[in-house]
Amino acid sequence: MLSRRRKTVTGKLIVERPPAIKPSKARRIIRRFHLLINKRRIICNKIGIKLLEGDESTNSERISEKLRLNDTQSFYDEGWNAQNPSSEYEAQMLKIQRLDDDIQLFRILGYIMSEIHQRGGLQNYQLASSMGQDRNRGGDSSKILMNWFKTIRTPGHQYRALEIGSLSAENAISTSGVFDPVIRIDLNSSDPAKIKRQDFMKRPLPPSDAEKFDLISCSLVLNFVPTPQLRGAMLHRFQHFLRLDVEKTYIFLVLPLPCVSNSRYMSKTLLCDIMEYLGYKQSHAHESSKIIYMLFQRSFGQKVHEEQVVREFSKKVLIRDKANMNNFSIVL
């Protein structure tokens, strides 16, 4: 029987390569997937479905059970079978926070789930994520971090790293030899053997310094956290994962540049002030046309007084207001 595996004329097997995705398209796919996941979370909170982050199998089972108990399968199916994209469903999805009609909520939930599971939303996201981190395409943000570490690392010290939102086990952090171990987590891991499927906010606190880290890398994650309060909680939680038995530990934070350059409620200065209150001093920063990269070193100096936190960091404060600005903010 002839083999169906493709070979060259010399008899060597042809290695199938994944399709290439342009960086601009990869960014659109990633943004779209996070939008769908965020809107699904809001709908499920409204109709009483508890989702598990990164566990699509369980989420599908829980949604199916809810449909059976509420006898709402027909409404869900209307959304599942709707034309995609649908201008009507897209408009309603964007305003989902103000929608309280359960029947329509189930329709939009079906519309979202169809794109995630039937129209390749999850698979496209995983492919776009891995392509975006491809070292050969300049997508690895940790290359900038490693350039900085060349000047600040202590020779002979073996650093430990936690990478939140990891997309590749072959990026500069993992291959530099500086960090051992590198613990990688992501809500929707495309490589569960090397990247653990986990929500950082639910990761158990390490009981000792032996399980803590010299570096936490949080690259293009904070901007996808759904609320300003949860973003603040995430920044605050970092301290519990950093070692106390060494003099210097670090936070590597990567954000879309508009989060600090084109927001009504956030600026680079304000972000640095928030981080300083939490105990970190900025040591390095770099801006590209679309991304800002920041490295913060943990400082054990005196913090800002609590009244300053209440005044400046515990609520959104309008810094500037122009047309086409975004509302990104962080609240402690």
N, C-alpha and C positions, 0 to 999 in steps of 0.2 A: 504494500500500500504506500502510495506517495505521501511524503510529509507535507503538511499544509504550512509549515513554518517557512517563511520567505528566506531565500539564500541568494548570495551573489553567484556569479558564474564560477568562482573558485570554490564554492561550497560552504563559505562562511555564512553564519546566520546574520541576517540584517537586524540590527537593534532598532526596535520601534521607539521613536522619540515623541514626547508629548508635543502637541501643537503649540506654536509660539503665539504669545499674546503681547501686543504692544503695551508699554507701561501705562499710557493714557487709558487704554481700555481696561487694563487690570485694575486701575484705581476706580473706574466707574463700577466695575463688577463688585469690588469690595465694599464700596459705599452703598450700593444697592442692597447687598446681602445684609449689611448691618441695619439698614433702614427696615427691611422686612422683619428681621429678628426683633427689633425694638418695637415695631407696631404690633407684632404678634404678642409680645409680652404684655403690652397695654390691654389688648383685647382679652387675653386670657385672665388677667387680673380682674377685669370687669365681669367676666362670666364665670369666675370661680374655678379656673383650671390652674393647678400648680405645675409649672414647667421645671425641668431640670436642665441647667445650662450645659450645652454640649452633648446632650443625650437625646438625639433625634428619634431613636426607636421608642424610648419611653414616652417622649412627648406626643408622638403620633398615637400611641396606645391610650394615653390619657384623654386626648382630644376625641378619639373614637368612642371611648366610654361615656364621655359627656354628651356626645351626639345621641348615643343610644338612650341614655337616661332622660334627656330632654326632648326626645323625638324631634330633633332639629336637623337630621341628616339631609333632608331635601333642600333646606336653605344653604347649608354648607356646600352641597353639590352644585347649586346654582353658581356660587363663586368659583368653585373648582373648575367648572366647565366653561366659565366666561372667557371671552376673547381676551388675550393678553398681548400688549397692554390695553386696558380699558380706561378711557378718560374718566368715566363715572366712578369706577372703583378706586382709581388712583387718587382722585380728588377726595373721596371719602376716607381713604386710608390716611392721607396727610392730616385730616382733621379728626382723627379717631378719638383724641382725648375728649372731645365735646359730643361724641355720639353715644347715646344711651339706649338705642333701639336694639334689643337682643337679636331680633331676626336679622337685621342688617349686619350686626357684629359677626354673626355666624357666616353670613355670605362673604364678608371681607376676609374672615379667617380662612375660609375655603380658597379664596383667591390667592392669599399669601402662601398657604401650604402647597397649592398646586405649583406655584413658581419655584418654591424651595425644592420640592421632591419630584415633580413631574417634568418641569421645564428646565431642569439642570442647575437650579440656583445654587445648591450646596456644592455640587461637583465643580461648577464654574468658579465659585468662591475659593475652593481649595486649590484649584489649578492656578488661579490668578494670584493667590497669596504666595504660593511657592515660586511662581515666575517672578513676582515682584521682589523676592529676596535673592534671586539668582545673582551670584557674584559676577558673572560675565556680562550682566546687563546693568551693573552699577546700582542695583537696588538694595544692597546690603547696608543699612544704616550703621551697623556696628563697625564698619571699616573706619568711620570717623572716630568712634570711641577708641579703637585700638591705636590709631595715630596719636591720640592724646595720652594714652596709657604708656606709650614709649617714653614719655618725659616725666611721668609721675610715679611709675611703679617702683617698688623696692626690689632690687635684684635678689633672687633666691626665695622671695615670698610667693607661695602658691595661693592664688586668689580663688575664692569660691563665688559663683555667679548664679543668680536666679533671673531667668529671662521670661518675662510676662508677655504673652502674645507672640510666642515664638513661631516662626514660619518655616525655619530650616535648621537642620542639625549640622549644616555645612557652612554656616556663616562665619564671619571673622572672629566672633567671640568663641565659637566652638573649636576653630582650627588654629587659633593663635598659640596654644600651648601655655598661655598665661593663666587660664582658669581651669581648675579641676577640683570638684566637678562643676559642670554646667547643668543646672536643673532647668528644663524647658517645660513651660505650660502654655496652653491655649484653650479657649472655649470650644473651638472646632478644629481639633488637631487633624492635619492631613497625613500625619505619620505617628500613630499612637505608640509605636514601639520606641520612638525616640523623643516624642513630644507628648507629655501627659495631658490628657483632656481634663482640664480643671479650671475652676473660677478662683482667681486669686483671693477674692473676698471671702471664700469659703475654705481656703487652704488652712489646715491646722497650724496654730502658732508653734514655732520650734521651741522645745523645752530647754535647750541649752545652746551655748555659743558654738558647740560642735556641729550644730545643724543650721546655723545662721550663715549669712553671706557677707562678702566684702563689697559686692556690687549687685544692685537690682537694676535691670534694664527694662524700661517700660516704653517701647517704641510704637507709636501710633495706636495706642490703646486708650489713653485717658479721654481722647476726643470722642470715643464711641461709648463711654460710660453715660447712661441716659440722663442723669440729673446733676446739677451743680453740687448738691449735697453729697451724692455718692462719689463724685470726683474728689471732693475734700476728704471724705472718709478713706478713699483709696490712698491718697497721699499720706494721711495720718497713720495708716496701717503699716506703711513701709518700715517705720522705726522698729517694729517688733521682729523684723526679719534680718536686721543688720547686726553684725557682730559687735560685742562690747569689749572683747579681749584684744582688739587691735586699735591702733591710734586713728586710722583713717578708713572710712567706708564711703561708698559712693552711690548716687542715684543718677542713672542715665535716662533722660526724659526727651522724647521726640514727639513733636506735635506738628500738625499742618500750620504753616506760618500765619494764615488768617486768624487762627485762634487767639493770637496775641497782637497781630498787626491790624486786624480789621474787625475787632469785636467792640461792642458797645460797653462791655463790662469787664474786659480783661486786657492787660498790656503785659509786655515783657517785664517791666518794672514791678507791676503788681504781683505777677507770678513769682518773681524773685523774693519779694517781701513776704509772701505767704510761705515760701520754702524756708526763708530765714527764720520766721517764727517757729516753724516746725523743727528747726535745728540744722538747716543746711545752708551752706554758702556756695554760690555759683563759682566754679573754677574755670570752666571753659564754655564757649558757645559758638555756634556757627549757623549762619542762615543761607539757605539756597533760595531759589526763586519761589519754592512752594513749601519748604520744610524748615523748621527750626530745631536744632540739636543742642541740648544743654546738659552739662555734667555738673552735679552738685556734690560737694563733699560734706559729710556730716560734721557738724561743729558742736562741741559740748559747752559753748559759751552760754551766757544768760539770755533767756528768751524775752520777747516783747511782753509788756504788761498786758494782763487780761482785758483791761478796758480798751486797749487799742484793737484787740481781736474783735471785741463786740462791735466797735465802731467801724472797722475796716474790712474784716474778713468773714463775718458771720452773716452777711447779706449781700445781695448784688448791689453794686454802686455804679451808677451811670458815669462813665468816663468821657464818652463822646457819643455823638448820635448823628449819623449821616445816612443817606440812602444806600442801600445794598450792603449794610454792615450786618454781621451775624451776632448772635446772642450768647456765644460761648462764655461760660463763667465757672468759677470754682468757689464753693462756699464751705467754710469750716464750721 
